[in-house]
Amino acid sequence: GMSEREAQWRHEIRTALHVQDGTPELEPTTHSKFSPTEGVRVERVSYGTQFGMRIPGILYLPDPMPKEEIPGLIIVNGHGGDKYAWYGMYSGMLYAKGGAAVLTYDPTGEGERNANRESETREHDHIEDPEHMGPRLAGLMITDLMQAVRYLGNRPETDATRISAMGY
């Protein structure tokens, strides 16, 4: 369990970043499936986050699927990166071939979360008034990652106790 100090610390972080209490509805959807390379099956997916927004992602899975639950890995894309970035695709296929469920998604302002569907815009790097927009944006990005963990943890293939994230 969490100590009282840890609970207080988490509350302070959530408050500072305007992360809403409770969790947004996940409402996961699989839009299509395909195989980008031998040994890998891919699903185009989306799930909910703050403010009623949807997160578009790509889930890479081993093919054929092992009989036991597999670990999950979340690829968090860096400034300007999205699920279409070469490193997200390469990592997705590499770790799926290694036996993991790999989820990568568009951060706010990039890819399908960009008004013009553009990549490498760095739209979320722009300084916006008022002052609390920066922490709110950081809170959205943290919520997006927490929702990715929930999404993977709810997948029947994935061992919810073995989910990690790595960023570029």
C-alpha positions in Angstrom: 0.0 0.0 0.0 0.8 3.7 -0.2 2.0 5.5 2.9 0.3 8.7 4.0 3.3 10.7 2.8 3.2 9.1 -0.7 -0.5 9.8 -1.0 0.0 13.4 0.0 2.9 13.7 -2.5 0.8 12.3 -5.3 -2.1 14.6 -4.4 0.3 17.7 -4.6 1.7 16.6 -7.9 -1.8 16.0 -9.4 -3.0 19.4 -8.1 0.1 21.3 -9.4 -0.4 19.7 -12.9 -4.3 20.1 -12.9 -4.7 16.3 -13.3 -8.3 15.7 -12.7 -9.4 13.4 -9.9 -10.5 10.0 -10.9 -9.7 8.7 -14.3 -11.2 9.6 -17.7 -13.3 7.1 -19.5 -11.0 4.7 -21.4 -13.6 3.5 -24.0 -11.0 1.6 -26.0 -11.6 1.1 -29.8 -9.7 -1.0 -32.3 -10.0 0.6 -35.7 -8.1 -1.9 -37.9 -5.5 -4.6 -37.8 -2.5 -5.4 -40.1 0.9 -7.0 -40.2 3.8 -4.6 -41.0 6.4 -7.4 -41.0 6.8 -11.1 -40.3 6.2 -12.0 -36.6 4.3 -8.8 -35.8 0.6 -8.0 -35.7 -0.5 -4.4 -35.4 -3.7 -2.8 -34.2 -4.7 0.9 -34.8 -6.4 1.8 -31.6 -7.8 4.8 -29.6 -8.8 5.4 -26.1 -10.0 8.4 -23.9 -8.1 11.0 -22.0 -8.8 14.3 -20.2 -11.4 16.8 -21.6 -13.2 14.1 -23.6 -10.3 13.8 -26.1 -9.2 10.6 -27.8 -5.7 9.3 -28.0 -4.8 7.6 -31.3 -2.2 4.8 -30.9 -0.6 1.8 -32.5 -0.4 -1.5 -30.6 2.3 -3.9 -31.8 1.9 -7.6 -30.8 3.9 -10.7 -31.4 2.5 -13.0 -34.1 1.8 -15.8 -33.2 0.8 -14.7 -29.7 2.4 -16.7 -26.8 0.0 -18.6 -24.6 1.0 -16.8 -21.4 0.4 -13.1 -20.7 3.1 -10.9 -22.1 4.8 -7.7 -20.7 3.7 -4.3 -21.9 5.9 -1.5 -23.1 4.8 2.1 -23.8 6.8 4.2 -26.2 6.4 7.9 -25.2 7.3 10.1 -28.1 9.5 13.2 -27.6 9.0 16.8 -28.7 7.9 16.6 -32.3 7.6 12.8 -32.3 4.5 10.8 -32.7 3.4 7.3 -33.5 4.6 7.7 -37.0 8.2 8.5 -36.0 10.7 5.9 -37.2 11.9 5.1 -33.7 8.4 4.4 -32.5 7.7 2.0 -35.4 11.1 0.3 -35.1 10.8 -0.1 -31.3 7.3 -1.4 -31.7 8.3 -4.1 -34.2 11.5 -5.0 -32.3 10.0 -5.4 -28.9 6.9 -7.2 -30.3 9.2 -9.7 -32.0 10.8 -10.1 -28.6 7.5 -11.0 -27.0 6.0 -7.7 -25.7 2.8 -5.7 -26.3 4.1 -2.3 -27.4 1.9 0.8 -27.4 2.9 4.1 -29.0 0.6 7.1 -29.4 0.4 10.7 -30.6 1.2 13.3 -27.9 -1.1 16.3 -27.9 -0.4 18.6 -30.9 1.3 15.9 -33.0 0.1 13.5 -35.7 -3.6 12.8 -35.5 -3.8 15.2 -32.5 -2.6 18.1 -34.7 -5.4 20.2 -36.4 -3.6 19.7 -39.8 -2.6 16.0 -39.0 1.1 17.0 -39.2 4.1 15.5 -37.5 7.1 17.2 -35.9 5.2 20.5 -35.4 6.3 20.8 -31.7 2.9 22.5 -31.2 2.9 21.6 -27.5 6.3 23.4 -27.0 4.8 26.9 -27.6 4.5 29.2 -24.6 0.9 30.1 -24.1 -0.8 32.5 -21.8 -2.1 32.3 -19.1 0.7 31.0 -16.9 -1.2 27.9 -15.8 -1.3 26.5 -19.4 2.2 25.0 -19.1 1.3 22.9 -16.0 -2.0 22.0 -17.5 -0.3 20.7 -20.7 2.2 18.7 -18.6 -0.8 17.3 -16.7 -2.5 16.2 -19.9 0.7 14.5 -21.0 1.0 12.7 -17.7 -2.7 11.7 -17.9 -2.1 10.4 -21.5 0.6 8.1 -20.1 -1.5 6.9 -17.2 -4.3 6.1 -19.7 -1.8 4.2 -21.8 -0.9 2.1 -18.8 -4.6 1.5 -18.1 -5.2 0.6 -21.7 -2.3 -2.0 -21.8 -3.3 -3.3 -18.4 -6.8 -4.0 -19.6 -5.7 -5.9 -22.7 -6.2 -9.7 -22.3 -2.7 -10.4 -23.8 -0.9 -8.2 -21.3 0.4 -8.9 -17.8 -0.8 -5.8 -15.9 2.0 -6.2 -13.3 4.7 -6.0 -16.0 4.1 -2.6 -17.9 6.9 -0.1 -18.4 7.4 3.1 -20.3 10.4 4.5 -22.2 10.7 7.8 -23.9 12.5 9.3 -26.8 
